[in-house]
Amino acid sequence: VSSVLYPTATYESLINPNMALDDRTKLKKLKFVSVAKDSTTGQLAVYVSIDGAAYTAVATLAASGKLVKKETKTATGIALPDGYEFQFKVESTAGAEVTEVKYAYEVIEKNI
């Protein structure tokens, strides 16, 4: 498949997509990030930006038999960091179509 026919397409989420309003200003632990595509063709690369920092690679869903990939660490094996604001970016190549980007978090309670 030629990259001329299927250039890279990029999706960027809003900050804290689908998050409960009460949680938006609280410190959170990002537990996992998952991405899904509609067929075994093409590739998806998922990135996360936490608190406005540069995007960090989380996972790549390659052209294989898998349609979903869930990660609990960055692509370099580091635990997903804590933060207040999460934003996601997905890059699609070779015609891969994103069907879902999900994440889970846990509010970090701090005793004063």
Secondary structure, DSSP 8 states (H G I E B T S, - for coil): --TTTS--EEEE--SSTT--GGGTTS-EEEEEEEEEESSSSSEEEEEEEETT---EEEEEE-SSS-SEEEESB-TTS-B--EES-EEEEEEEETT--EEEEEEEEEE-----
